[in-house]
Amino acid sequence: MQRLYDFIRRHPTGVDSFWAVLLFGFSMLWVVQGNVGNEPRIAAAVIVLLLCLTVALRRRAPEKMLLLVAALGVAQLALDIHVNAADFAILVIIYTVAAHDGPRWASHLALVGGLSAATFSQMRWPVENTGIGGRIFFTVVMSVPFALAWVLGDSLRTRRAYFAQLEERASRLEKEREAQAKVAVAGERARIARELHDVVAHNVSVMVVQADGAAYVLDAAPDQARQALETISSTGRQALAEMRRLLGVLRTGDAPESGEYVPQPDVRQIEDLVEQVRHAGLAVDFKIEGTPRPLPSGVELTAYRIVQEALTNTRKHGGPDAGASVRLVYFDDGLGLLVEDDGRGASHEMYEDGGADGRGHGLIGMRERVGMVGGTLDAGPRPGGGFRISALLPLKPAH
């Protein structure tokens, strides 16, 4: 059965031709037996042949075959050729045109022509021994097959159009999902780039400061130099581990399915960060106000990176005697951050423009991070020297 169905789908014209030949054979028997009226059988045979031809060509040119069938019907009425088996082609053409995705005028013409065929047939060849009521009844009964053929074809066309619309919608949604996936990958890579900036800027800064200190005390205080070298070694390993995880995502080209590749520092690790900076030689006063509690991961990562960037800038630009303070304040609806230093600092314009010291890009990254969680950031020189960074991170994203 499946093979037969596949054959019909692959060779529709051949199947139509088979049915046309079969219909022609039955119709010719009808003509030979003399059941076609009083006109010459040659004319009836020609009309039968043409009607069967419309069945064979119905898929190739449905509108033209409809017009040909209409003309043949008029010829039957004019030549007094009675209804015969070949008139079954009228039903086939009505169904074909109604099911075809062609001009709507053809479908409407098929419906009107089919319903009119029964009326004209009763007017031309009325049923004997019946009154007006009987003729009307037969006309209605004979109109039913034409109406059913049109309804079946139109329903098929509507259903096919509905499924085509569903396929188009599915294709469009698939393209939208692919576009969204590309946007997500681009966003993930941009985030990884920011992470790399923070990791490299912080750890390399610590290593440079420790290397300078070790070189300065190498002869006078070998123990301090050894401690500085150990700090450089541990900081370098940590930086390499984080960069390896980050670059692993870029190398595969896929967004991480878990936190395995991308480090996600949180607020609790700020204290470890402060200790690391203290070991690097920067005095930092760290305090927490309010009741610590779990925060959204985006807020915690943003808070950690802001503190990391601010302390890195203090070490790089604050001078040898600079000190810093870090305050974390837990509010009912957010987390407040205040990072200040008393070093030489830099002008607010240099921060914004990314001047020669390179600090502007760090501040731009801070603003991007704070904006992503719906927070606010205020950064600028302190009165009397130094620099201040203040941020408020809401617990719920802004709508």
C-alpha positions, -999 to 999 in steps of 0.1 A, spaced: 0 0 0 28 24 9 45 17 -25 13 24 -43 9 57 -24 46 67 -32 41 58 -69 9 80 -71 28 109 -55 58 105 -79 36 101 -111 4 121 -106 0 127 -144 4 91 -152 -23 81 -127 -47 107 -141 -40 94 -176 -49 59 -164 -82 70 -150 -89 91 -181 -84 60 -203 -106 39 -181 -133 66 -181 -130 69 -219 -136 31 -222 -168 31 -202 -180 63 -219 -174 48 -254 -195 18 -244 -222 42 -235 -219 59 -269 -219 26 -288 -251 15 -271 -267 47 -283 -275 63 -249 -263 97 -259 -293 113 -276 -304 119 -311 -273 135 -325 -246 117 -345 -224 95 -324 -192 111 -338 -200 144 -321 -207 125 -289 -175 105 -292 -155 138 -297 -171 153 -266 -164 122 -246 -128 122 -257 -123 158 -248 -139 153 -214 -116 124 -206 -87 145 -218 -95 171 -192 -91 145 -165 -56 135 -178 -45 172 -179 -63 185 -149 -31 190 -128 -11 207 -155 -36 234 -165 -67 233 -141 -81 267 -151 -79 259 -189 -95 225 -183 -123 241 -164 -130 264 -193 -129 235 -217 -153 215 -196 -177 245 -195 -176 248 -232 -182 210 -236 -211 212 -213 -227 240 -234 -220 219 -265 -238 189 -249 -268 210 -243 -267 225 -278 -262 192 -296 -287 173 -274 -260 148 -262 -274 132 -231 -256 129 -198 -231 100 -199 -203 85 -179 -178 110 -193 -196 138 -175 -180 125 -144 -150 146 -155 -171 177 -145 -170 166 -109 -132 159 -111 -125 193 -126 -146 211 -100 -127 193 -72 -93 200 -89 -99 237 -93 -113 241 -58 -82 223 -44 -57 242 -66 -39 272 -52 -49 292 -83 -70 323 -89 -101 324 -68 -123 333 -99 -117 298 -112 -129 282 -79 -160 304 -79 -167 297 -115 -164 259 -108 -189 261 -80 -214 282 -99 -210 261 -130 -214 228 -111 -246 240 -94 -260 253 -127 -252 220 -145 -280 202 -127 -305 229 -134 -297 231 -171 -297 193 -173 -333 191 -159 -344 219 -183 -329 201 -213 -338 165 -204 -365 166 -178 -375 135 -159 -406 120 -174 -439 117 -156 -429 142 -128 -444 176 -120 -426 208 -111 -420 195 -75 -404 164 -88 -381 183 -111 -370 206 -84 -363 176 -62 -342 159 -88 -324 192 -95 -314 195 -58 -304 159 -56 -282 162 -87 -266 194 -74 -254 177 -42 -224 158 -59 -212 190 -75 -214 209 -42 -196 181 -23 -168 180 -49 -162 217 -45 -164 216 -7 -140 187 -6 -115 204 -29 -118 238 -11 -113 221 23 -82 204 10 -68 237 -3 -75 254 30 -59 226 50 -28 227 27 -26 265 31 -28 261 69 0 235 70 21 257 47 15 286 71 26 264 100 57 253 82 66 289 73 60 299 110 82 270 122 109 280 97 107 316 108 109 307 145 138 284 138 156 313 121 148 336 150 161 310 174 193 308 154 196 346 154 190 347 192 216 320 197 241 340 177 233 371 198 236 351 230 270 337 218 281 372 209 270 385 243 287 357 261 319 364 242 317 401 251 312 391 287 342 368 286 362 396 271 353 418 301 362 389 324 396 386 307 402 423 310 395 421 348 415 390 353 446 402 334 445 437 347 442 426 383 467 397 384 493 412 362 492 444 383 498 423 414 527 405 397 543 437 385 541 453 419 556 422 436 583 419 410 594 455 416 594 450 453 614 418 451 640 435 429 643 463 453 648 441 485 666 412 468 700 419 484 689 436 516 660 413 526 661 379 508 632 366 528 609 394 517 621 389 481 613 352 484 578 360 497 572 384 468 583 357 443 559 332 459 531 357 456 540 363 419 540 325 414 506 319 430 490 349 413 503 338 379 490 303 384 456 317 394 455 340 364 465 312 340 438 289 354 411 316 350 423 325 315 424 289 305 388 284 315 377 316 298 396 309 266 383 273 266 348 287 259 361 309 231 380 280 216 350 257 215 327 285 203 299 273 226 283 290 255 291 272 288 265 248 300 276 251 336 300 272 356 329 248 348 346 271 323 338 306 334 347 317 369 319 334 388 333 352 418 308 363 444 306 388 472 322 364 497 353 363 477 358 401 480 375 395 513 400 371 497 406 397 470 413 424 497 437 400 514 455 394 482 458 432 476 471 437 511 498 411 505 508 430 474 515 460 496 483 482 494 467 490 527 430 484 525 403 489 551 374 465 545 340 467 563 306 451 558 275 469 570 241 454 573 232 417 573 249 396 546 225 374 526 225 356 493 222 379 462 215 373 426 246 359 408 247 389 384 248 413 413 275 394 431 297 391 401 293 429 393 301 438 429 333 417 428 345 431 395 339 467 406 360 462 437 386 444 418 389 471 391 389 499 417 417 483 437 437 475 406 435 512 395 445 523 430 477 501 429 485 513 394 479 550 398 476 558 435 512 561 442 535 542 467 519 555 499 482 552 488 456 535 509 421 524 501 389 515 518 361 492 507 325 493 521 298 469 514 264 479 526 234 456 526 201 475 521 167 460 521 164 464 483 200 465 472 237 463 478 258 495 481 295 497 472 319 524 482 356 522 472 379 551 479 416 558 478 438 587 490 464 584 462 473 608 435 443 597 415 434 611 381 410 636 366 375 626 359 379 634 322 408 609 319 386 582 334 359 588 310 380 592 279 404 563 286 435 585 287 471 576 287 469 556 319 443 533 304 418 537 332 389 549 311 382 514 297 379 500 332 354 526 341 334 520 309 334 483 318 321 491 353 292 512 339 283 483 315 282 458 343 262 481 366 238 489 337 232 452 330 218 447 366 199 479 365 221 497 391 237 532 393 274 541 393 291 574 404 328 577 399 351 607 402 379 624 421 375 629 459 378 664 474 414 667 487 428 639 464 422 604 455 393 588 438 359 575 448 336 548 432 301 545 445 276 519 432 241 508 441 231 474 428 193 465 431 183 430 441 157 429 414 164 440 378 147 472 366 117 467 342 
